[in-house]
Amino acid sequence: MENKKLTLTLLFDFFGELLTQKQREYFDLYYNEDMSLSEIAENAGISRQGVRDMLVRAETSLLDYEAKTGVVARFLSMRGRVDEIGSLLRRAQTLTGGEAASLIDEAVSKLEALKG
């Protein structure tokens, strides 16, 4: 369940502005402020089921946006490559001679792959 929450909050960071104002508000309260459905419903003056329905629509929209664009998947992939490059360069700092040159070449190659 935690993985689902993490995924949805990441999608919200990228696509949240595409949701309606109420969807954004309820999503933020539920996922970021950790309020319960009942607490949100009481504050909004609607039923708990109304809040749940709004959250389900928001979640569905966020997942649809990602399915159509793949923006978050590309971001995560790029972030992973950047982490790999950082690791290679840190290792290269501790080496001398051919080993360092080889790691630096590999890091440069990975950077070039990010460009294209």
C-alpha positions as CSV (number, residue, x, y, z in Angstrom):
1,M,0.0,0.0,0.0
2,E,2.9,2.4,0.8
3,N,4.2,1.9,-2.8
4,K,0.8,2.9,-4.1
5,K,0.8,6.1,-2.0
6,L,4.3,6.9,-3.1
7,T,3.4,6.4,-6.7
8,L,0.2,8.6,-6.4
9,T,2.0,11.4,-4.6
10,L,4.7,11.4,-7.3
11,L,2.0,11.5,-10.0
12,F,0.3,14.3,-8.1
13,D,3.6,16.3,-8.1
14,F,3.7,16.1,-11.9
15,F,0.0,16.2,-12.9
16,G,-1.8,17.7,-9.9
17,E,-2.5,21.0,-11.6
18,L,-4.6,19.1,-14.2
19,L,-7.1,18.0,-11.5
20,T,-10.0,20.0,-10.4
21,Q,-9.6,22.3,-7.4
22,K,-11.6,20.0,-5.2
23,Q,-9.7,16.9,-6.4
24,R,-6.4,18.7,-5.6
25,E,-7.7,19.8,-2.2
26,Y,-9.0,16.4,-1.1
27,F,-6.0,14.6,-2.5
28,D,-3.6,16.9,-0.7
29,L,-5.5,16.5,2.6
30,Y,-5.7,12.7,2.3
31,Y,-2.2,11.8,1.0
32,N,0.0,14.7,2.1
33,E,-1.7,15.9,5.3
34,D,-2.7,12.3,6.3
35,M,-6.3,13.3,7.2
36,S,-8.9,10.5,7.2
37,L,-11.9,10.4,4.8
38,S,-14.1,11.2,7.8
39,E,-12.1,14.3,8.8
40,I,-12.1,15.6,5.3
41,A,-15.8,15.0,4.9
42,E,-16.6,16.7,8.2
43,N,-14.5,19.8,7.2
44,A,-16.0,19.9,3.7
45,G,-19.6,19.3,4.8
46,I,-20.1,16.3,2.5
47,S,-20.3,12.5,3.1
48,R,-17.3,10.3,3.6
49,Q,-18.4,8.4,0.4
50,G,-18.3,11.8,-1.5
51,V,-14.7,12.3,-0.5
52,R,-13.8,8.8,-1.4
53,D,-15.5,9.2,-4.8
54,M,-13.5,12.4,-5.4
55,L,-10.3,10.7,-4.5
56,V,-10.9,7.7,-6.8
57,R,-11.6,10.1,-9.7
58,A,-8.4,12.0,-8.9
59,E,-6.4,8.8,-8.7
60,T,-7.8,7.5,-12.0
61,S,-7.1,10.8,-13.7
62,L,-3.5,10.8,-12.4
63,L,-2.9,7.2,-13.6
64,D,-4.5,8.0,-17.0
65,Y,-2.2,11.0,-17.5
66,E,0.8,8.9,-16.8
67,A,-0.4,6.1,-19.0
68,K,-0.8,8.6,-21.9
69,T,2.5,10.5,-21.4
70,G,4.9,8.3,-19.5
71,V,6.5,11.4,-18.0
72,V,7.0,10.0,-14.5
73,A,8.5,6.7,-15.9
74,R,11.0,8.7,-17.9
75,F,11.8,10.9,-14.9
76,L,12.4,7.9,-12.7
77,S,14.6,6.3,-15.4
78,M,16.6,9.4,-15.8
79,R,17.0,9.8,-12.1
80,G,18.3,6.2,-11.9
81,R,20.9,6.9,-14.6
82,V,22.0,10.1,-12.9
83,D,22.5,8.1,-9.7
84,E,24.6,5.5,-11.6
85,I,26.7,8.2,-13.1
86,G,27.3,9.8,-9.7
87,S,28.3,6.4,-8.3
88,L,30.8,5.8,-11.2
89,L,32.4,9.2,-10.7
90,R,32.7,8.7,-7.0
91,R,34.4,5.4,-7.6
92,A,36.7,7.0,-10.2
93,Q,37.8,9.6,-7.7
94,T,39.4,6.8,-5.6
95,L,41.2,5.2,-8.5
96,T,44.3,6.0,-10.5
97,G,45.4,5.3,-14.1
98,G,43.4,3.2,-16.5
99,E,40.7,2.1,-14.0
100,A,39.7,5.8,-13.4
101,A,39.8,6.6,-17.1
102,S,37.5,3.6,-17.9
103,L,35.0,4.6,-15.2
104,I,35.0,8.2,-16.4
105,D,34.5,7.0,-20.0
106,E,31.5,4.9,-18.9
107,A,30.0,7.9,-17.0
108,V,30.4,10.2,-20.0
109,S,28.8,7.5,-22.2
110,K,25.8,7.4,-19.8
111,L,25.5,11.2,-19.8
112,E,25.5,11.1,-23.6
113,A,22.7,8.5,-23.5
114,L,20.6,10.9,-21.4
115,K,20.9,13.6,-24.0
116,G,19.5,11.4,-26.8
